[in-house]
Amino acid sequence: MPRHKGDHDARRREVSGAVRRVLAVHGFGGLTLRAVAAEMGATTGLLTHYFPSKRDLVAYALEVLDEQRTSRPRPAPDTGEGLAGVRAMLADILPTTAESVASNRVWVSSWDAALGDPELAAGHAARYRRSRERLQRHVEAAQERGEVAEGDAGEVAAALQSFVLGLIVQVLLEVDAFPPERQLRLLDDYLASLRP
C-alpha cells in the first residue's frame, strides 16, 4: 500500500521535532543524524529517507520552528499601538519561559551553521528583516503619537532588534542572572530611553 503525503509530512514533522529537541539540549555541535535517530527511537536510514543531508534536516527544522513561532498565539491586538506594540513584540521573543528558552537556544545555536551556509544565512537574514519591518511600523506609530523621539524609524527598529538579540544571548549564557522580571525591566529601561 503506498504511503500518503500526509504520512510523509507527519513523519517529517516528527523528525523536525526531534531535531529541535536535540538542538535545544546539545546545540549544533551535537546535532547528528545518529542523535536525532536516538531521540526518535528510529534508525539513521529512516532519517536519510526524508532528509538526505544534515543541512536539509537543519533547514527543515528551522522552517518548522519559524512556522510554529509565527502561528502561535500572540499578545492581544489591544495591547496597544506605538510603544506598547513595540514592547509587546519584543517581550514576546525574550526567553522568559522554559519553552521560549529552548526555542531561543535553537535559534542562537543555528547562527553558527548559518555563518557557513549561504542558504541558511539568507533564510535568517530574511526572518530578521521581516521582524525589523514589523518593529519599524510600531516605531513609526510611536513617533506619530509622540512616544518615541523623531528620527529614522528603520534605524530605531534595527537598534531595538540588536538590543533584544544581545539580551537573549546573555540570558541563554547565564539564565539565573537574567530572570524574566529582570529581562522585562531591562527592556522597559531601554524603551524609556527612546522617549522624546
trRosetta pair geometry for C-beta under 8 A, 3 or more apart (Angstrom, degrees):
i j d omega theta_ij theta_ji phi_ij phi_ji
3 7 4.8 -113 -171 74 97 136
3 8 6.0 105 133 -51 124 90
4 7 4.8 103 59 0 76 99
4 8 7.3 -141 101 -2 44 86
5 8 5.4 -54 -151 37 39 115
5 9 6.2 37 153 -18 71 105
6 9 5.8 -54 -144 39 31 109
6 10 6.1 33 156 -21 65 107
7 10 5.8 -55 -146 36 29 111
7 11 6.4 28 155 -18 64 106
8 11 5.9 -57 -150 36 28 109
8 12 6.4 29 152 -19 63 106
8 50 7.5 165 -164 -113 80 102
9 12 5.6 -52 -147 35 33 112
9 13 6.4 31 154 -17 65 104
10 13 5.8 -56 -151 37 31 110
10 14 6.4 36 149 -22 64 104
11 14 5.4 -50 -148 33 35 115
11 15 6.4 36 152 -18 66 102
11 50 6.2 -149 118 -81 109 146
12 15 5.6 -52 -150 36 33 112
12 16 6.2 36 150 -22 65 106
12 50 5.4 -176 -94 -170 79 133
12 51 7.9 121 -130 -48 87 96
12 60 6.6 -94 -180 175 107 145
13 16 5.3 -50 -144 36 35 116
13 17 6.4 41 154 -23 65 99
13 64 6.4 151 -125 -127 75 145
14 17 5.8 -49 -152 31 31 112
14 18 6.8 30 150 -16 62 104
14 40 6.7 90 145 -127 101 120
15 18 5.7 -57 -154 37 34 111
15 19 6.4 38 148 -23 67 103
15 36 6.7 46 -163 166 80 125
15 40 6.8 -22 -104 -72 58 149
15 47 6.2 137 -135 -121 129 81
15 50 5.8 176 -8 86 162 149
15 51 6.7 -175 143 -11 151 124
15 57 7.1 -99 149 -137 117 95
15 60 7.8 26 97 102 109 136
16 19 5.4 -49 -148 32 35 115
16 20 6.5 36 153 -19 65 102
16 60 5.6 -110 -94 126 111 98
16 61 4.7 171 -149 -103 79 65
16 64 4.4 68 162 22 151 158
16 65 7.9 -152 169 -37 111 76
17 20 5.8 -52 -150 34 32 111
17 21 6.5 31 152 -18 65 104
17 64 7.9 -89 -58 125 59 149
18 21 5.7 -54 -148 36 33 111
18 22 6.4 32 154 -18 66 105
18 36 4.9 104 123 -161 115 78
18 39 4.1 145 -159 101 101 122
18 40 4.5 -44 -84 -57 156 94
19 22 5.9 -57 -149 38 30 109
19 23 6.2 29 154 -17 66 109
19 31 6.9 45 -154 -142 81 115
19 36 5.4 0 -82 -115 67 125
19 57 5.7 179 -99 164 141 99
19 58 7.0 -168 -175 -96 137 46
19 60 7.7 105 29 82 162 90
19 61 3.9 -106 101 -89 137 142
20 23 5.6 -56 -145 40 30 112
20 24 6.1 34 156 -25 66 107
20 61 5.6 178 -57 -167 77 112
20 64 7.6 -105 -46 88 126 114
20 65 6.0 147 -102 -78 125 113
20 102 7.8 72 158 152 97 106
20 106 5.6 -18 -146 -102 78 150
21 24 5.7 -51 -144 33 30 113
21 25 6.6 14 160 -6 62 109
21 39 5.7 158 82 -163 122 141
22 25 6.3 -70 -152 45 28 99
22 26 5.6 -33 175 35 69 114
22 30 6.4 -146 172 114 92 99
22 31 5.6 117 120 -107 120 72
22 35 4.9 113 -139 131 137 115
22 36 5.5 -86 -15 -83 153 68
22 39 5.4 -111 -58 -42 101 151
23 26 6.9 -78 -116 60 18 72
23 27 6.4 39 -161 -126 58 17
23 28 6.7 18 -128 -70 92 55
23 30 8.0 169 -103 72 35 92
23 31 5.7 14 -82 -77 78 120
23 61 7.1 139 -14 143 142 150
23 105 7.1 157 133 117 81 91
23 106 4.5 71 115 -119 127 85
23 109 5.8 177 -174 78 94 137
23 110 7.3 14 -161 -59 141 89
24 102 4.2 11 -145 -160 136 89
24 103 7.7 -13 -101 -58 115 26
24 105 5.0 93 -139 81 61 126
24 106 5.5 -35 -73 -56 74 93
25 30 7.3 -76 97 87 80 149
26 29 6.7 -120 155 74 86 75
26 30 2.6 -74 155 68 129 149
26 31 6.7 165 92 -49 111 58
26 35 6.8 -81 43 -172 160 157
27 30 5.8 89 58 19 64 95
27 31 7.4 -104 115 -23 38 94
27 105 7.3 -99 -84 169 75 96
27 109 4.0 -153 -141 -134 79 138
28 31 5.2 -44 -146 13 44 121
28 58 7.6 38 -124 -118 102 135
28 109 4.9 173 -18 158 87 98
28 110 6.6 130 -64 -95 122 40
28 112 5.4 -157 46 66 146 118
28 113 5.1 -161 -139 -40 153 109
30 35 6.0 119 157 -102 81 170
31 35 6.4 -128 -138 64 29 135
31 36 7.2 36 -159 -47 73 103
31 54 7.0 123 126 -164 101 115
31 57 7.9 178 168 106 116 124
31 58 6.9 79 143 -85 154 105
32 35 4.6 98 52 3 81 99
32 36 7.1 -151 90 -2 44 84
32 54 7.3 -51 -134 -108 41 128
33 36 5.8 -58 -149 40 33 109
33 37 6.1 36 152 -22 67 108
33 44 4.7 75 135 -139 115 104
33 47 5.1 174 -157 91 99 151
33 48 6.9 21 -147 -56 147 87
33 54 6.4 -110 -48 -85 89 88
33 57 7.3 -179 -93 -36 78 163
34 37 5.6 -54 -146 37 29 113
34 38 6.3 30 155 -20 64 105
34 44 5.8 -29 -83 -75 58 122
35 38 5.8 -53 -148 35 30 111
35 39 6.4 35 151 -23 63 105
36 39 5.5 -51 -149 33 33 115
36 40 6.5 21 154 -9 65 108
36 47 6.0 99 95 -106 121 146
36 57 6.9 -115 -38 -172 171 145
37 40 5.9 -66 -151 45 30 104
37 42 5.0 -109 -152 80 74 75
37 43 5.8 -16 -157 168 132 11
37 44 4.8 -79 -48 -70 153 59
37 46 7.0 129 -121 52 100 102
37 47 5.6 -99 -73 -24 94 127
38 41 7.4 32 -170 -73 32 36
40 46 7.8 -126 101 90 143 136
42 46 4.5 -77 166 53 123 148
42 47 6.9 130 105 -42 123 85
43 46 5.0 111 61 -4 77 96
43 47 7.6 -140 103 0 51 83
44 47 5.4 -51 -157 35 45 115
44 48 6.3 40 150 -18 73 103
45 48 5.9 -55 -144 38 32 106
45 49 6.7 45 152 -30 62 99
46 49 5.7 -49 -160 20 33 117
46 50 7.3 9 153 -1 63 104
47 50 6.3 -73 -160 45 36 96
47 51 5.8 -39 170 48 77 100
47 57 7.0 9 -178 -94 111 131
48 51 6.7 -79 -116 75 30 58
48 52 6.1 53 -164 -122 74 39
51 54 7.8 72 139 -98 119 19
51 56 4.3 178 -159 101 85 110
51 57 4.1 89 158 -71 158 79
51 60 6.5 -118 -99 14 121 140
52 56 5.7 70 47 11 69 154
53 56 4.8 104 57 2 75 99
53 57 7.2 -134 101 -3 45 88
54 57 5.4 -55 -154 35 37 117
54 58 6.3 35 152 -18 69 105
55 58 5.7 -54 -146 37 32 109
55 59 6.2 32 156 -19 66 107
55 113 8.0 172 -116 -178 75 122
55 117 6.5 170 -135 -127 118 150
55 120 7.6 -118 -156 -45 93 119
56 59 5.9 -53 -143 37 29 110
56 60 6.3 26 158 -16 63 109
57 60 6.1 -62 -151 38 24 107
57 61 6.3 24 154 -20 63 109
58 61 5.7 -55 -146 35 31 112
58 62 6.4 28 157 -17 65 106
58 110 7.0 154 -176 -129 110 101
58 113 6.0 -92 171 145 160 165
58 120 7.1 -12 116 -101 118 134
59 62 6.0 -58 -151 37 29 109
59 63 6.5 32 151 -21 63 105
59 119 7.0 -15 -104 120 133 117
59 120 6.3 -122 -92 -89 87 88
59 123 7.2 149 -141 -19 88 164
60 63 5.5 -52 -150 33 35 114
60 64 6.4 30 155 -16 67 104
61 64 5.9 -57 -150 38 31 108
61 65 6.2 31 153 -19 65 108
61 106 7.7 -122 142 -170 115 129
62 65 5.5 -52 -142 38 32 113
62 66 6.2 35 156 -20 65 105
62 106 7.9 -180 -99 150 71 110
62 110 6.0 113 -92 -143 122 159
62 120 7.3 104 20 -140 164 94
62 123 6.6 95 117 127 137 143
63 66 5.8 -57 -150 37 28 110
63 67 6.3 28 152 -19 64 108
63 123 7.8 -78 -75 -159 78 142
64 67 5.5 -53 -146 37 33 113
64 68 6.3 33 154 -19 66 104
65 68 5.8 -53 -147 37 30 110
65 69 6.2 31 154 -21 64 107
65 103 6.8 156 -164 -145 112 89
65 106 6.1 -144 -125 114 161 145
65 107 7.5 -166 134 -68 142 83
66 69 5.7 -54 -145 36 30 112
66 70 6.3 19 160 -11 66 109
66 127 6.2 -109 -124 -109 132 133
67 70 6.2 -61 -143 41 26 102
67 71 6.0 7 163 -5 64 117
68 71 6.2 -69 -138 46 25 98
68 72 6.1 37 162 -41 65 103
69 72 6.2 -45 -145 12 24 112
69 103 6.8 130 -87 -169 111 140
74 88 7.9 81 167 153 95 111
74 92 6.3 4 -144 -130 82 152
75 79 4.5 12 143 -30 122 152
75 88 4.3 -116 61 -165 153 118
75 91 7.7 53 -41 75 142 111
75 92 6.1 -120 -14 -74 104 118
76 79 5.6 132 71 -32 69 87
79 84 5.6 -166 142 151 72 107
79 85 6.8 125 96 -92 94 53
79 87 8.0 -131 152 79 117 93
79 88 4.3 96 119 -80 147 148
80 83 7.6 -25 125 72 131 57
80 84 2.7 20 80 86 141 142
80 85 5.6 -132 100 -43 71 70
80 88 7.1 156 49 -19 85 128
81 84 6.8 52 54 55 26 101
81 85 5.3 -9 -149 -26 27 127
81 138 7.5 -167 -173 -135 56 71
81 141 4.8 -106 167 158 101 143
81 142 7.8 -171 135 -65 72 61
81 145 7.2 140 104 -40 105 143
82 85 5.9 118 51 18 26 102
82 86 7.2 -47 144 -7 41 98
82 138 6.6 120 -149 -174 12 71
82 141 4.4 -124 -77 118 61 94
82 142 3.7 118 -164 -87 80 63
82 144 7.5 -124 -94 57 107 83
82 145 4.5 -36 -96 24 151 144
82 147 5.0 97 167 28 128 146
82 148 7.6 -171 -170 -7 92 103
83 86 5.3 -45 -148 31 39 116
83 87 6.4 39 153 -19 67 102
83 138 7.7 121 -86 161 20 99
83 142 4.3 97 -52 -123 70 125
83 145 7.5 -118 -6 74 91 130
83 147 4.1 -123 -23 146 123 141
83 148 6.2 157 -78 -45 101 97
83 191 6.3 116 -166 -178 106 119
83 194 7.6 171 -116 85 113 124
84 87 5.7 -53 -149 37 32 111
84 88 6.3 33 153 -20 65 106
85 88 5.7 -51 -143 36 32 111
85 89 6.3 32 158 -19 65 106
85 138 4.1 -147 103 -130 113 115
85 141 6.6 33 36 69 140 139
85 142 7.6 -143 47 -53 97 100
86 89 6.0 -61 -153 36 26 109
86 90 6.3 12 158 -8 65 112
86 135 6.6 67 -126 -149 84 78
86 138 4.4 159 -67 132 72 132
86 139 6.3 76 -86 -71 127 65
86 142 6.2 -16 -19 -42 127 144
86 148 7.9 83 -19 -59 157 137
86 160 6.7 -89 -167 -145 114 158
86 191 6.6 150 104 -122 123 119
87 90 6.1 -65 -145 43 28 102
87 91 5.8 25 162 -19 68 113
87 187 6.8 117 -138 142 81 118
87 188 7.3 37 -126 -93 124 69
87 191 5.9 -3 -81 -84 98 164
88 91 6.0 -55 -136 39 24 109
88 92 6.2 34 158 -31 59 109
89 92 5.8 -58 -157 26 25 118
89 93 7.4 6 156 -7 59 105
89 134 6.5 178 -140 126 150 115
89 135 6.4 -167 106 -92 151 75
89 138 6.3 -144 1 -27 141 162
90 93 6.3 -66 -156 37 36 99
90 94 6.9 47 149 -36 68 99
90 135 7.8 63 -61 -111 94 113
90 160 6.5 -104 -82 171 135 108
90 164 5.1 -137 -152 -88 104 142
90 187 5.8 168 116 -148 125 130
91 94 5.7 -43 -152 13 39 118
91 96 7.5 2 -177 -15 76 146
91 184 6.2 37 -122 -112 110 93
91 187 6.3 154 -79 112 80 169
93 100 7.5 166 -169 -158 31 122
93 104 7.7 113 170 -86 75 109
93 164 6.5 65 83 161 117 136
93 168 7.5 -48 133 -78 93 131
94 100 6.9 52 100 143 43 144
94 164 6.8 -106 -77 -156 83 100
94 167 6.9 -33 -121 111 101 122
94 168 6.7 -146 -129 -86 55 84
94 171 7.3 108 -171 -20 84 165
94 180 7.6 121 119 -133 122 74
94 183 4.9 141 178 158 141 137
94 184 7.3 -180 68 -69 165 67
94 187 7.0 -91 -60 -52 146 140
95 100 4.8 -174 -127 119 49 93
95 101 4.3 86 -172 -91 114 59
95 103 7.7 -172 -106 60 88 83
95 104 4.4 -87 -73 20 114 149
95 168 6.0 108 -10 -139 106 80
95 171 4.9 169 57 116 119 141
95 172 6.5 99 9 -66 166 80
95 175 7.8 -85 119 -118 128 92
95 183 7.5 -160 61 -102 63 162
96 100 5.9 18 39 62 58 142
96 180 3.8 77 -149 -118 95 108
96 183 5.9 -140 -84 64 95 146
96 184 7.3 44 -100 -45 138 100
97 100 4.7 85 50 13 83 99
97 101 6.9 -139 91 -9 40 85
97 180 7.6 41 -54 -83 52 133
98 101 5.7 -51 -148 32 30 114
98 102 6.6 29 154 -17 63 105
99 102 5.9 -57 -153 37 30 109
99 103 6.3 28 152 -17 66 109
100 103 5.3 -49 -140 40 38 115
100 104 6.0 38 159 -18 67 106
101 104 6.0 -59 -146 41 26 106
101 105 6.4 33 152 -26 62 105
101 171 7.5 -122 -115 135 89 113
101 172 7.1 151 -156 -103 80 77
101 175 6.7 31 -133 -116 137 126
102 105 5.6 -51 -149 29 31 115
102 106 6.9 32 153 -19 62 101
103 106 5.9 -54 -158 31 33 111
103 107 6.7 28 149 -15 66 105
104 107 5.5 -51 -145 38 39 111
104 108 6.0 32 160 -15 72 107
104 168 5.3 -138 -163 -167 136 117
104 171 7.6 19 108 83 156 118
104 172 6.1 -141 117 -71 113 121
105 108 6.1 -57 -141 42 27 104
105 109 6.0 21 162 -14 64 113
105 172 5.9 153 -90 -138 74 124
106 109 6.1 -62 -143 42 24 105
106 110 6.3 27 156 -27 62 109
107 110 5.7 -61 -153 30 28 113
107 111 7.5 45 149 -38 60 88
108 111 5.9 -31 -167 -2 41 115
108 168 6.7 -169 -66 128 124 112
108 169 6.2 147 -130 -98 139 76
108 172 5.9 -151 32 22 162 172
109 112 6.6 -37 -176 16 50 109
109 113 8.0 39 138 -3 66 101
110 113 5.6 -55 -161 41 55 110
110 114 5.9 57 143 -25 78 107
110 120 7.2 -138 171 -180 99 125
110 124 7.3 175 117 -82 111 124
111 114 5.4 -59 -146 39 34 114
111 115 6.5 42 155 -31 67 99
111 124 7.1 110 -108 -135 66 162
112 115 6.0 -48 -156 21 30 113
112 116 7.5 4 155 2 58 104
113 116 6.4 -76 -163 46 35 96
113 117 5.9 -6 157 11 74 124
113 120 5.8 -43 120 122 93 169
114 117 6.0 -80 -130 56 31 91
114 120 4.1 -129 -109 122 70 105
114 121 4.5 128 173 -79 87 60
114 123 7.5 -120 -122 58 117 91
114 124 4.8 25 -148 -9 159 143
115 121 6.7 92 -93 -86 24 114
117 120 4.1 50 91 21 116 111
117 121 6.3 169 86 -16 58 87
118 121 5.4 -57 -142 39 31 115
118 122 6.2 34 158 -24 66 103
119 122 5.7 -50 -148 32 30 111
119 123 6.6 32 152 -19 62 103
120 123 5.6 -53 -152 34 35 114
120 124 6.5 33 152 -16 67 104
121 124 5.8 -56 -150 38 32 109
121 125 6.1 34 153 -21 67 107
122 125 5.6 -52 -142 37 31 113
122 126 6.3 33 156 -20 64 105
123 126 5.9 -54 -149 34 29 110
123 127 6.6 28 153 -18 63 105
124 127 5.7 -56 -150 36 33 110
124 128 6.3 24 157 -12 68 108
125 128 6.0 -59 -146 42 29 106
125 129 6.1 33 154 -23 64 109
126 129 5.6 -53 -144 35 30 114
126 130 6.5 32 156 -19 64 103
127 130 5.9 -55 -152 34 30 110
127 131 6.5 30 151 -18 63 107
128 131 5.4 -51 -148 36 36 115
128 132 6.4 38 152 -20 66 102
128 161 6.8 110 -166 178 94 145
129 132 5.7 -52 -149 35 32 110
129 133 6.5 35 151 -22 64 104
130 133 5.6 -52 -150 33 33 114
130 134 6.7 32 152 -17 64 102
131 134 5.9 -53 -152 35 33 109
131 135 6.4 33 150 -17 65 107
131 161 6.2 116 115 -114 113 126
132 135 5.4 -55 -147 40 34 114
132 136 6.1 42 153 -28 67 103
132 154 7.2 53 159 -154 113 72
132 157 4.7 111 -164 135 76 118
132 158 5.9 23 -135 -80 129 63
132 161 5.5 -55 -87 -34 86 151
133 136 5.5 -47 -145 29 31 116
133 137 6.9 35 154 -21 60 98
133 157 7.7 92 -68 158 15 160
134 137 5.9 -51 -157 29 34 111
134 138 6.9 29 148 -13 64 104
135 138 5.7 -60 -156 39 37 110
135 139 6.1 37 149 -22 71 106
135 157 3.9 137 104 -143 110 102
135 160 5.6 -171 -173 78 142 134
135 161 6.2 -147 1 -54 166 98
136 139 5.4 -52 -144 36 34 113
136 140 6.3 38 155 -22 66 102
136 153 5.0 101 -158 133 81 103
136 154 5.3 8 -114 -94 131 56
136 156 7.7 125 -114 68 66 87
136 157 4.1 -59 -69 -41 71 155
137 140 5.8 -50 -148 33 30 112
137 141 6.6 31 152 -17 62 104
138 141 5.7 -54 -151 36 33 111
138 142 6.3 34 150 -20 66 106
139 142 5.5 -54 -148 37 33 113
139 143 6.3 35 151 -21 66 103
139 148 6.0 -74 -158 73 73 167
139 153 4.3 155 104 -156 117 95
139 156 4.8 153 -153 92 149 126
139 157 5.3 -124 -7 -62 143 88
139 160 7.4 -160 -72 -10 123 145
140 143 5.6 -51 -148 34 32 112
140 144 6.5 34 152 -19 64 103
140 153 4.6 10 -68 -123 77 167
141 144 5.7 -53 -150 35 33 113
141 145 6.4 24 153 -11 65 109
142 145 5.8 -62 -148 44 32 107
142 147 4.2 -85 -167 72 85 112
142 148 4.0 58 121 -3 114 114
142 194 7.8 29 132 125 143 129
143 146 7.6 45 -177 -71 32 22
143 147 7.4 -90 -65 53 23 70
143 148 5.0 -60 -73 72 66 97
143 149 7.6 -26 -116 94 89 21
143 150 6.0 97 -156 -102 115 53
143 151 7.8 -143 -109 37 134 60
143 153 6.2 -104 -11 -84 142 110
146 196 6.5 -53 -174 0 74 138
147 195 6.6 -65 178 -115 51 79
148 156 6.7 86 169 -168 138 161
148 194 4.7 -20 -132 145 91 110
148 195 6.7 -81 -104 -99 40 36
148 196 7.3 102 148 -41 15 76
149 194 6.3 -139 14 176 89 59
149 195 6.9 82 -37 138 84 19
149 196 4.6 134 -90 -94 72 63
150 196 7.6 40 -6 -99 71 109
151 155 6.7 -80 141 64 107 117
151 156 6.2 114 89 -48 112 112
152 155 4.0 60 92 10 113 112
152 156 6.8 170 92 -13 59 82
153 156 5.4 -51 -146 37 37 114
153 157 6.2 41 153 -22 67 104
154 157 5.6 -52 -148 35 31 113
154 158 6.5 32 152 -20 64 104
155 158 5.6 -50 -147 35 34 112
155 159 6.4 34 153 -18 65 104
156 159 5.7 -55 -150 37 31 111
156 160 6.3 35 151 -21 65 106
156 194 6.7 87 -152 -136 121 126
157 160 5.6 -52 -146 35 32 114
157 161 6.3 32 155 -18 64 105
158 161 5.8 -54 -148 37 30 111
158 162 6.3 31 153 -19 64 108
159 162 5.6 -54 -146 38 31 113
159 163 6.3 37 154 -23 65 104
160 163 5.7 -52 -149 32 30 113
160 164 6.5 21 157 -13 64 107
160 190 7.7 134 -121 137 70 126
161 164 6.0 -59 -148 40 30 106
161 165 6.2 27 157 -17 66 109
162 165 5.9 -55 -142 39 29 108
162 166 6.2 29 158 -18 63 109
163 166 5.9 -63 -153 38 25 110
163 167 6.3 24 152 -19 64 108
163 190 5.5 129 176 -157 156 158
164 167 5.5 -52 -146 37 34 113
164 168 6.3 41 153 -25 65 102
164 187 7.3 39 -97 -108 90 104
165 168 5.5 -48 -149 31 33 116
165 169 6.7 36 152 -19 63 100
166 169 5.8 -51 -153 32 34 111
166 170 6.6 33 151 -16 65 104
167 170 5.7 -54 -151 37 35 112
167 171 6.3 36 152 -21 67 105
167 178 7.5 162 -176 -156 83 148
167 183 6.4 117 164 -141 125 87
167 186 6.2 162 -121 107 134 139
167 187 7.4 -20 -61 -68 179 84
168 171 5.7 -55 -149 35 31 112
168 172 6.3 27 156 -17 66 107
169 172 5.9 -58 -147 37 30 109
169 173 6.4 21 157 -13 65 110
170 173 6.0 -64 -148 41 29 106
170 174 6.3 -37 173 40 66 101
170 177 7.8 -85 159 89 95 115
170 178 6.0 112 118 -48 97 152
171 174 7.1 -96 -141 65 20 61
171 175 6.1 49 173 -107 68 55
171 178 4.2 -110 -106 90 77 143
171 183 6.3 19 -85 -90 134 122
172 175 7.0 14 -129 -67 22 84
174 177 4.2 -3 140 28 115 120
174 178 6.3 95 95 -2 84 100
175 178 6.6 -90 -152 54 28 86
176 179 7.4 0 -162 -58 36 82
177 182 7.8 -88 144 82 52 164
178 182 5.3 -128 -147 86 51 123
178 183 5.6 72 171 -63 97 89
179 182 5.3 93 55 10 68 101
179 183 7.3 -128 102 -7 34 91
180 183 5.5 -55 -147 34 35 114
180 184 6.3 27 160 -14 69 106
181 184 6.1 -60 -150 40 29 106
181 185 6.2 30 152 -21 65 109
182 185 5.5 -54 -144 37 33 113
182 186 6.3 35 156 -19 66 104
183 186 5.9 -57 -152 36 28 109
183 187 6.4 28 150 -18 63 107
184 187 5.4 -50 -147 37 35 114
184 188 6.2 36 154 -19 66 104
185 188 5.7 -53 -146 37 31 111
185 189 6.3 34 153 -20 64 104
186 189 5.7 -52 -146 35 31 112
186 190 6.4 32 154 -19 64 104
187 190 5.8 -57 -151 35 31 110
187 191 6.3 28 153 -17 66 107
188 191 5.6 -54 -144 39 32 111
188 192 6.3 39 153 -26 65 103
189 192 5.6 -50 -149 30 31 115
189 193 6.9 35 151 -24 61 100
190 193 5.8 -53 -160 25 35 113
190 194 7.5 35 145 -22 61 100
191 194 5.8 -52 -164 23 42 114
191 195 7.9 59 143 -38 63 86
192 195 5.9 -30 -168 -4 47 115
